[in-house]
Amino acid sequence: MIFKSVDEMSLRHLFSSSYAEEILRMSYLGPVLDPLGKIQSSPDCLILDKRKNSWRIRRCEFKWIPEGEKDFEHNGKFDIAIVWNLPPTVGKEKLAKELFSQNECQEVIVLSENKRFRELAEYRILNSDELNGIDDLRKVLLESRKVKYPTVYAAYIAAAIYPEVFQMDKLVDHLSEGFVEVRKMLPQGRANIVSSLLQTKPPLIKRLHGRTYCWVDNINATIAVKEMEEIIRTNFMNNVPSSDVVALFKK
C-alpha cells in the first residue's frame, strides 16, 4: 500500500517505489561515494535519471517540506532536490535560484504538484482486516498470464463502486465499446473477461442474483482500488477508468 509522504523517510520510500519510478522516470541507485569509494553522508543519494534518451546519474537531496535554502546549506553539491511540498511562503522558482547559487542544484521537484501523488491515500493506522486479501489480489492480477488489462479494468470498476452492484451485461458492453480485443471476441468470450473474476483464488467479485454482481466483501475495496491503480499504471502501462466511467456504473 502506498501513501502520501508524512516525513522525509516516507518521502524517500515513496520515491523508491515502482509507482513513483513510473511517474518520475527516476530510480534510486545508492549512497553518494567519494573518489575513493567511501560513503558520504550528504547529499542523500545517487539516482538514475531516465527522462532523456541519454540516462544520467545525478546527486539527489530529499527534504519533506523545506522552509527555504537554509535547510540545504549543509548538504554540499547536488543536482536535484526532491521535496513533498513547499510552504506558501516558499516559492519554487525562488528556491530553485537560491539552491543553484548555494548547492549548484539544477532542479527542484515537488511531488505534491503531481495529481497522482496528491491522490494517494492519507497515511493512517490500518488494521489487519483491511489488509486481508490484498497480497492475494496482487498475485491474482500479476501472476496469471490469462489476466489482461480489460479484466483488471473491470475489477477496478467493481471495487470503485462498492458496495453498489453492477450488471454483467452493461459492463461487458462497455468493455466491448472500449477495447478492440474484446469486441473481436465471441459473446461468451466477452463475458469471460468479467466472469473470470469469479474463479480467481480468491474470487474478486460475487454473484448476487441473475446478472447482478458485486465486489467481494472480504477484500477492502478502497485499498484494492489504490492497488489496482498502481498495477494498471505500472504493470499494464495504461490508464485507470475515469471518474466519468465509474459514475456510469453507480446508481
Residue pairs with C-beta under 8 A, 6 or more apart in sequence:
1 121
1 126
1 131
1 134
1 223
1 226
1 227
2 14
2 17
2 19
2 120
2 121
2 226
2 230
3 10
3 14
3 120
3 121
3 122
3 123
3 124
4 14
4 84
4 112
4 117
4 118
4 120
4 121
4 122
4 123
5 11
5 14
5 64
5 84
5 111
6 123
7 64
8 62
8 63
8 64
10 123
11 62
11 64
11 82
11 83
11 84
11 111
12 28
12 44
12 45
12 62
14 20
14 111
14 117
15 24
15 26
15 28
15 62
15 82
15 111
16 27
16 28
18 230
18 234
19 230
19 233
19 234
20 26
20 111
20 117
21 27
22 233
22 234
23 114
23 116
23 117
24 109
25 49
25 50
25 51
26 47
26 48
26 49
26 50
26 51
27 47
27 48
27 50
28 45
28 47
28 48
29 45
29 46
29 47
29 48
29 57
30 45
30 46
31 39
31 40
31 44
31 45
31 46
32 39
32 40
32 42
32 43
32 44
32 45
32 46
32 59
33 39
33 40
33 46
34 40
40 76
42 61
42 74
42 75
42 76
43 59
43 60
43 61
43 75
43 76
43 77
43 78
44 60
44 61
44 62
44 75
44 78
45 59
45 60
45 62
46 57
46 58
46 59
46 60
47 57
47 58
47 60
47 80
48 55
48 56
48 57
48 58
49 55
49 56
49 57
49 58
49 80
58 78
58 79
58 80
59 77
59 78
59 79
59 80
60 78
60 79
60 80
60 81
60 82
61 72
61 75
61 78
61 80
61 81
61 82
61 103
61 105
62 81
62 82
62 83
63 71
63 72
63 81
63 82
63 83
64 83
64 84
64 85
65 83
65 84
65 85
65 86
65 87
66 72
66 81
66 83
66 86
66 90
66 95
67 87
67 89
67 90
68 90
68 95
68 98
69 95
69 98
69 99
69 102
72 81
72 99
72 102
72 103
72 105
73 102
75 103
76 103
77 103
77 104
78 103
78 104
78 105
79 104
79 105
79 106
79 107
80 105
80 106
80 107
80 108
80 109
81 95
81 99
81 103
81 105
81 107
81 108
81 109
82 109
82 111
83 108
83 109
83 110
83 111
84 110
84 111
84 112
85 110
85 111
85 112
86 92
86 95
86 110
92 108
92 110
95 108
96 105
96 107
96 108
99 105
99 108
100 106
111 117
112 118
116 233
120 226
121 222
121 223
121 226
126 223
129 220
130 220
130 223
131 220
131 223
132 218
132 219
132 220
133 202
133 216
133 218
133 219
133 220
134 219
134 220
134 223
134 224
134 227
136 201
136 202
136 219
137 204
137 219
137 224
137 227
137 228
138 227
138 231
140 147
140 200
140 201
140 202
140 204
141 147
141 152
141 155
141 228
141 231
142 231
142 235
144 200
146 196
147 196
148 181
148 193
149 179
149 232
149 236
149 238
150 175
150 178
150 179
150 181
150 182
150 193
151 193
151 194
151 196
151 197
152 228
152 231
152 232
152 236
153 175
153 179
153 232
153 240
153 241
154 171
154 175
154 193
154 194
154 197
155 197
155 204
155 205
155 224
155 228
156 225
156 228
156 229
156 232
156 240
156 241
157 166
157 171
157 241
157 245
157 246
157 249
158 166
158 171
158 197
158 204
158 205
158 213
158 214
158 215
159 204
159 215
159 219
159 221
159 224
159 225
159 228
160 221
160 225
160 241
160 246
161 215
161 246
161 249
161 250
162 214
162 215
162 221
163 214
163 215
163 221
164 214
164 249
164 250
164 251
165 208
165 212
165 213
165 214
166 212
166 213
166 214
166 249
167 211
167 212
167 213
168 191
168 194
168 195
168 211
168 212
168 213
169 211
170 249
171 194
171 249
172 182
172 190
172 191
172 193
172 194
174 245
174 248
175 182
175 190
175 193
175 194
176 182
176 183
176 190
177 183
182 190
182 193
185 193
194 205
194 213
197 203
197 204
197 205
198 205
198 206
198 207
202 216
202 218
202 219
203 216
204 215
204 216
204 219
205 213
205 214
205 215
205 216
206 213
206 214
206 215
206 216
206 217
207 213
208 214
215 221
215 224
228 240
229 240
232 238
232 239
232 240
233 239
233 240
